[in-house]
Amino acid sequence: MYLLYSFTLTLLFALLLPYFIYQAIRHGKYASSFRERLGRLPAALGDDRRRTVWVHAVSVGEFLAARPLIAALGEELRGWRIVVSTTTATGQRLARAEQPDRFDAVCYFPFDWTFSVRRALDRIRPSLVVILETELWPNFLRECRRRGIVTVIANGRISPRSFARYRRARGFIRRTLADLSLLVMQSEADAERARALGARQVRVCGNLKYDAPPGASANDSASPVAGHLDRRLALSASRRLIVAGSTAPGEERMLLAALAEIRREPGLEDTRLLIAPRHPERFDEVAGLIAQSGFRYTRRSEPQTHAANDEAASAEVILLDSIGELAALYRFAAAVFVGGSLVPAGGHNILEPALYGKPVVFGPFMENFGEIADTFLSNGAAIQVRTPGELEETMLSLIGDPVRRARVGAAARALVESNRGARDRTLVVIRDLLPPDREAVVRPFRVIH
């Protein structure tokens, strides 16, 4: 079975190789990570002889969810080294930016061939591997089990769509799940799906994304990124700023059309729009769409000059063509649209704007965050729209009605606060899995507030 899996993986890689080459030449993707993904990690990773916890987060979203857990592991596992890996270049850039203050090393996760997995494990020598959100790599997990490495899925989730796919290969998935020490799932529904696939060691600890740094608020000026961009773009001075995060193809046109209608309303002529496309390779494309719309706009990446800053502060549309800065800017929003939801892209994280007490709007395609979306809707903490026309009407209502904005935003913030605690619960179950000699290097556990 594993031989067939590896053969299929190799065949798929060969078929996709022209695409990888094209992306490497056109957008600079994949080329820089290829060596590390073959398991050839920097020699310096092998020089550190401390016990190691390896945390894997596929991309930006998983890394942001892992932040509170990484901080807690660093606090509790004193004397251990923390290595973080990602799969995507965007996740890698964000992780490397935070490495000096939060953990010891960053690398790419290896391709799931036995030879590349063994190289990576030989270099890092982890005692504990924590994988975010149900990334199942059969060869990697089997090799970890053979070496006696503790492996944990943290913040796990299995959507109905993924469950249906996994069921088609239930026998192989059951063997893969058996190699895991523990699956820590977000909800009981996720846990039931994992058990139905054959997982034996399953716990429910909640969603780590609720555990963003406590005390954040729309008036919090602690973020250097937020402060810098506020001064440059006059964000806090914008009483009617719509922030559209993680947008997908097709959604930017809808948002620009909605902005045009909103600005025609008396008293709402100063409404502004900040667009943050999900994928960096679309930045130039979206810039072209905004230019065609006729709005005065600015790009985050534009050089800072006195004249450019004056134009940026008065821009009607802002293109956030950067990585890792979106979450810090939700605090300035009057209303938020969560992208990837008005087109069938699965939706994105609604918890980041909710943390700041902002009214959140999303479309019908929220499969990736289905249970969270349902919880928010049932508590009056978010608004779902199904068409571009509904998006326009809803945004017009929110921008023009500060009382409604405050009511929906307060419900969102209260829901986030009431669901905190996944980090501490996850930390407890991970600690219980560590080998008996952990006391020599691990301080007595205490819940971190």
N, C-alpha and C positions, 0 to 999 in steps of 0.2 A: 504493500500500500504506500509506504513512504517512497519507494523507488518510483512508483507511478506518479506520485505527487511531485517529486523532484524533476522527473522527465517533463511533466506538464508545465511546471514553472519555467524550465529551460526553453521549452517550445514557445511559450507565451513571450518570454524575453526576446527570443529571436524574431518573432513576428513583430514585436513592438520596437525593435532596435532602430528601424528607419525613423520612427516618430521621436525616439530619444535623441537621435543625432540631429534631427531638424530642430527640436527644442533647444538643444545645446548650442547650435549655431545661431539660431534666431533670437533666443531669449537668455542664453547663458545658463540654462538649467541643466542639472544632472552632471555636467562635466566635472565640476569641482568636487563632487561627492563620490564619484565612481570608485576611486581607489579605496576609500574608507568603507564603502558598501560591499566591497569584496573582502572585508575583514582586515585590511591592512591599515590598522589604526596607528596613530603617532607613537613612536617608541617611548615617549615620556609617560604614556599611560601605564606602561609596564614597570616603571621605576618606583612607583609609590607602593610600599608593601603593607599599607594599612588595610584593614578589612573594608570592603567596598559594598555600597548599595548602588545599583544601576537602575535609574528611573528612565523609562522610555515613554516619550510623548510624541505622537506622530507629527502634529503640526501646531500651529499657533493656538488653536482652541484647546487642545489637550494640554499643551504646556501651561496655558493660563490656569486651567483647572488643577494642574499639578502643583502650582506655586505654593498654596498653603500647606500641602502635604510635604513638599520638599523642605520648606522652612521648619516644619515640625520634626521631620526626620533629622535634620541638621542639629536641632536643639536637643533631641533625645539621644541620638547615636553619637555622642561626643567621642572623638577619636576615630570615627569612620570617615572614609572618603566617599563623596557623592559624585557620581558620574551621570550626566544627563545625555540622552540620545534623542534625535528626531529623525524623521524620514524626509520631510520637505525642507527646501532651502529657506523658506520663510520662517519656519519653526527654528531652524538652525541659527539664523541671524538673530532672532529674538533671544534665544537661549545664550548665545555667545555674548550678547550685550549685557546680560545679567550675571554671567558667570563669576566675575571677580567677587561679587558681594554675596552670592547665594549658594554656590556649590563649587566643586573643585575642577571639573573637566567637562567638556562637551565633545560629542562625536556624532557621526551618522550611524544609524542602525544597519546591521549587515543584511544583505540579501539572504533569503532563507534557503541557501544551499549549505549542505553539511560542512564543506571546506571553509566557507566564509564565516559561518557561525563559530566554528572551532577556533579560527584565527582570532576573532573578536573576543571570545571568552578566554582564550589563553592570554591575551593582552590585558584585559580588565580584571580578570579573576574575581568576579563578584561573589559575595556570600548571599546576597539578596537581590532579586530582580523584581521591580515593580513596573507593571505595564498598564498604561492608562487606556480605559474604555474598550476592552475586549478586542485587542489586537492578537489574533491567534496565528502564531507562526510555528507549524508542527515540528520542523527540524530543530529550530532554536529551543523550543520547550523540551523536546526529547533529550537534547544534549545537556540542557540544564539539569534535568532529572538524573541523568547518568552521572553527573558530577556532584550530585547532592546539593545543588543550589536551590534555595527557597525561591519560588516564583509565585507572584501574586498579581492577579488582575485587580486593579483599583478603579473605582468609579465606573464599574462595568455596566454596560447596557446592551441589550439585544432587541432591536426593533422587530416588529412583526415581519417586515420584509427580509431582514437578515435571518430571522428564525426559519422562514420558509426555505431560504437558500441552504442553510445549514442542515435542514432535515433531509435534503436530497443526498447528503453524504454523512448521514448520522453515525454510521459505524466508525468512520475515520475521525469525525469530530469528537466522538466519545473517547477514542484513544488519545486524542490531543488534549482534551480537557482533563484526562486522568493524569497527565504529566504536570498539571498545575498543583501547587500546594493549596491554593485557596482562590476562589472568585469572590470579590467584594462587589456586590451589585448595588445600583442606585435605588431600585425599587423592588417590591415583592413580585411585580409582574416580570421584571427582568430576571429575577432569581428563579421563578417558575419556569421560564423558557430555558434557562441554563440547566435546571434539573431535568427537564424533558429531553434535553440533548445528551444527558448522561453525566452531568457534573455531580460530584458527590460532596465536595467541601464548598459550601456556598453560604455567604452571609450577606445581609442587607444593612448598609450603613448610611444610605442617603447619597445625595449628590454633592460632590466637592465644590461644584461651581457656586453653590450657595455660600460657601465659606471664603468669599473674597475678603480682603482686609477689613476688619470691623471698624466702624466709625466713619467710613467714607460718606461724604455728603456733597451736595452741589456747591457748598461753600468751602469745601476743603481745598486749601491751596498748597498741600504738601507735595503734590506731584510737580517736579520740575518741568516735565513735558507739558502739562496743562498750563502752567504759568507762562512758559515761553510762548506757546501758541496762542494763548489768550491775549498777550501783549501784541503779538504780531497780527492776529486776525480779528481782534476786537470781539472775541466770542462772548465774554460776560456782559458786554454792552448790547448784545443782540437779544432783545426781549422775546423775539419770535424766531428762534433758530430751530429748524428741522434737521435732525441728524439721521442719515440713512446709512446704516452699517452693513457691511458684507454683502453688497448688492451683486446681483447676477445679471447676465445679458438680458436685455429687454426691460429691466426694472428702471434703469436710469431714465429712459424716455418717459415712462409713466410718471416718475417723480418730477421731472422737469415740466411736464404738462400740468401736473397738479400745482406746482409752484406758480406757474403763470396765472392759473385761475385764482389762486389764493391772493396773489398780489393785486388782482383787479378789485378786490373787495375794499370798500372804504375803511380806512384805519389799519389795514393789514399790508400796506404797500412796502413796509420795511422787513417783511418776512424773508429770511435767508435759508439756504439749503446747503448742508455739508454732505457730500457723497464720499463714501469709502468703499470702493470696489473690493470684492473678496480676493481676487487674484491679481498680483502685481503686473502680469503680462497684459492686462486690460487697461492699465492706467492711460496710455496714449489714446486708445480707442475711446474711452469715456471722455477724455479731454476734448476730443474732436466732436463728440455729441453735444457737449456743453457749449462749445464754440458755435455750433450750428444753431443752437437754441436762441442765441442773441443775448443771453444774460452776460453781464460783466462777471468774470470769474478769475480765480487765482488757483495756483497749484501749491501744495505744501512744499514741493521740491524746488520752487523757484528761488533763485539767489536772493539773499537779503540785501537790499539797498534801501535808502530812504524813500525813493520814489516807489519802489516795489511794495514796501511795507504800507505806504499810504493807499495804494491800489488794493492791496490785500484786505485792509481794514474796512474798505467800502464795497468789497466784492459781494455780489448777490448770490453767487454759488461758489463754494469752496470744494476743491478736489483734494481729498486726503490721500495723496499718492505716497504713502509710507507704510511701514510695517510696525505693528505693536503699539501704536499711539491711539487707536480708536477708543479703547475702553476708558482712557483718561479724559476723553473729550465729551463723553455722554453727560457729564455734570453740567455742561452749558446748554443742553437741549431744552426746548420748550416741549417738544414731542419727538418720538423716536420711531423710525421704521426699521424693522429687522429684515434684512434682505434674504434672498434665496427662498422666499416664501410666496411671492406672487407668480413665480414660475416654478416648475417642478424640479427644484434643487434641494429639497429636504429641510430648508430653514436653517437658522443659526441661533446663537446664544441670546436669549432674552433676559438673562439674569444680570448681565453687566449694566444695562441702563436701569433695570429695576432697582439695583442697589442704590442708585442715586435718587430714587423716588420719581422716576420719569414715566409718563404714560407711554406704553409700548403698543405699537400697531404692527400686525403681521398678516400675511396672506394665508391661503388655505393649505399650502404645502409645507407643513411643519413636522414631517415624519421623524426627522432626527431628534426633535425635542417634543415629541407628541405628548408625553405624560406631563411634562412641565407646562406646555402650552394649555392643555386641558385644565390643569390646576389653576393657572392664572385666569383663564376665562371664567371658570366657575366661581372664582372669588372676586370678580369684577376688577381684576388687576391688569387687564390687557384688553385690547380690542382687535377682533379679527375681521378682515375685509376679504372680499372674494373677487373683486373686479377693480380695474383702474378707476372707474367712476366712484366706487365706494371708498377707495383710498383718498381720492380728492375730497369727497364729502366729509370723511372722518377727520382728515387733517385740517380742513377748514373749520370744522366744529371745535377741535382741540385748540387750534391757534387763536380762535376768536373767543374762547370761553375759558378763562383762567380757573374758574371754580371747578369745571369738569376735569381740567388737567390736573389740578391739585388732588382731586378725589381719586382718580385712577392711579396717579403716581404714588399717593400715600398707601393705597391698597397693595401696590406692587412692592414697595419697601417693607411693609409689614409682613408680607408673605415670605420675602427673603429672610428677614430676621427670625421668623418662627421656624424656619427650616435649617438653621445653622446647626453644626455639630458633626457633620460627616467626617471632617478631618480628624477629630479626636477619636471618634469611633473606629475609623480605619486604622489609626495609629495603634490603638489598643490591640486589634486583632493581628496586625503585623508583628507587634512586639511578642505576642504569644507564640508566634511561629519561629522565632529566632532560636538558635542552638542553645543548649544549657550553659555554655561558657560565656554567654553574652554579658553576664554581670561584670566581667573584667573590663569591658569597654563601653557598657551602656549604663547611663545613670538611671536611678530608680524613676519609674514612669510617674509623670504628673500631667494632668490635663492642662493644655495650654490655652489661655484665654486671649 
